Amino acid sequence: MFQAYSLADVARNIQCPTFVDEAENDRRRGGGKDLYNALQCPKEYVLFAASEGAGEHCEAGAREVFFQRMFDWLDPILGQ
């Protein structure tokens, strides 16, 4: 059912910096890059790889990899 939902029509309204990520082997993968492309705000796209243990849904097995990348991205934004 989640495939019926989309941010395509409202992504242009998002103004805050946005971190978009996907996991390489996530069976639900695909919408992240579309969202990233539709965003007009400051943005970052990260594809987490299976080779680093973060390739499954929600980066299961390597959440620390996700947290490190996300906080590295967030630190300068909050420091502004």
Sine and cosine of phi, psi and omega as CSV:
sin_phi,cos_phi,sin_psi,cos_psi,sin_omega,cos_omega
0.00,0.00,-0.48,0.88,-0.07,-1.00
-0.88,0.47,-0.40,0.92,-0.03,-1.00
-0.92,0.40,-0.33,0.95,0.01,-1.00
-0.97,0.24,-0.26,0.97,-0.04,-1.00
-0.99,-0.12,0.61,-0.79,-0.04,-1.00
-0.50,-0.86,0.53,-0.85,0.11,-0.99
-0.98,-0.18,0.13,0.99,-0.09,-1.00
-0.82,0.57,-0.64,0.77,-0.05,-1.00
-0.98,0.19,-0.29,0.96,-0.06,-1.00
-0.88,-0.47,-0.12,0.99,-0.05,-1.00
-0.84,0.54,-0.57,0.82,-0.01,-1.00
-0.91,0.42,-0.33,0.95,0.01,-1.00
-1.00,0.10,-0.23,0.97,0.00,-1.00
-0.96,0.27,0.83,-0.56,-0.07,-1.00
-0.92,-0.40,-0.35,0.94,-0.04,-1.00
-0.98,0.18,0.46,-0.89,0.08,-1.00
-0.81,0.58,0.67,-0.74,-0.14,-0.99
-0.75,-0.66,0.76,-0.65,0.05,-1.00
-0.98,-0.21,0.89,-0.46,-0.01,-1.00
-0.91,-0.42,0.79,-0.61,0.00,-1.00
-0.69,-0.72,0.37,-0.93,0.09,-1.00
-0.58,-0.81,0.40,-0.91,0.08,-1.00
-0.97,-0.25,0.68,-0.73,-0.12,-0.99
-0.79,0.61,-0.66,0.75,-0.07,-1.00
-0.98,-0.21,0.18,0.98,-0.02,-1.00
-0.91,0.41,0.81,-0.59,-0.02,-1.00
-0.93,0.38,-0.25,0.97,0.04,-1.00
-0.99,-0.13,0.18,0.98,-0.08,-1.00
-0.92,0.39,0.48,-0.88,0.11,-0.99
0.69,-0.72,-0.58,0.82,-0.06,-1.00
-0.99,0.16,-0.35,0.93,-0.05,-1.00
-0.88,0.47,-0.72,0.69,0.00,-1.00
-0.92,0.39,-0.59,0.81,0.06,-1.00
-0.89,0.45,-0.70,0.72,0.04,-1.00
-0.89,0.46,-0.74,0.67,0.01,-1.00
-0.82,0.58,-0.72,0.70,-0.01,-1.00
-0.91,0.41,-0.50,0.86,-0.02,-1.00
-0.99,0.15,-0.38,0.93,-0.03,-1.00
-0.94,0.35,0.62,-0.79,0.05,-1.00
-0.91,-0.42,0.09,1.00,0.00,-1.00
-1.00,-0.07,0.11,-0.99,0.16,-0.99
-0.85,0.53,0.71,-0.71,-0.15,-0.99
-0.48,-0.88,0.32,-0.95,0.05,-1.00
-0.61,-0.79,0.70,-0.71,0.07,-1.00
-0.88,-0.48,0.77,-0.64,0.04,-1.00
-0.76,-0.65,0.80,-0.60,0.11,-0.99
-0.98,-0.22,0.89,-0.45,-0.02,-1.00
-1.00,0.08,0.75,-0.66,-0.13,-0.99
-1.00,-0.07,0.52,-0.85,0.09,-1.00
-0.90,0.43,-0.53,0.85,-0.03,-1.00
-0.90,0.44,-0.36,0.93,0.06,-1.00
-0.98,-0.19,0.16,0.99,0.04,-1.00
0.99,0.12,0.12,0.99,-0.10,-1.00
-0.90,-0.44,0.44,0.90,-0.10,-0.99
-1.00,0.02,-0.01,1.00,-0.03,-1.00
-0.98,-0.19,0.19,-0.98,-0.02,-1.00
-0.75,0.66,0.74,-0.67,-0.04,-1.00
0.85,0.52,0.44,0.90,0.02,-1.00
0.81,0.58,0.55,0.84,0.00,-1.00
-0.80,0.60,0.71,-0.71,-0.02,-1.00
1.00,-0.09,-0.24,0.97,0.01,-1.00
-0.45,-0.89,0.73,0.68,0.01,-1.00
-0.86,0.52,-0.51,0.86,0.01,-1.00
-0.89,0.45,-0.51,0.86,0.06,-1.00
-0.92,0.39,-0.71,0.71,0.06,-1.00
-0.86,0.51,-0.78,0.63,-0.05,-1.00
-0.87,0.50,-0.65,0.76,0.01,-1.00
-0.88,0.47,-0.74,0.68,-0.02,-1.00
-0.93,0.38,-0.68,0.73,-0.03,-1.00
-0.92,0.40,-0.69,0.72,0.01,-1.00
-0.94,0.34,-0.55,0.83,0.10,-1.00
-0.88,0.48,-0.61,0.79,0.04,-1.00
-0.95,0.31,-0.65,0.76,-0.10,-0.99
-0.96,0.28,-0.58,0.82,-0.07,-1.00
-0.78,0.63,-0.81,0.59,-0.02,-1.00
-0.93,0.38,-0.47,0.88,0.02,-1.00
-0.93,0.37,-0.70,0.72,0.01,-1.00
-0.96,0.28,-0.37,0.93,0.00,-1.00
-0.99,0.16,-0.11,0.99,-0.03,-1.00
-0.93,0.36,0.00,0.00,0.00,0.00
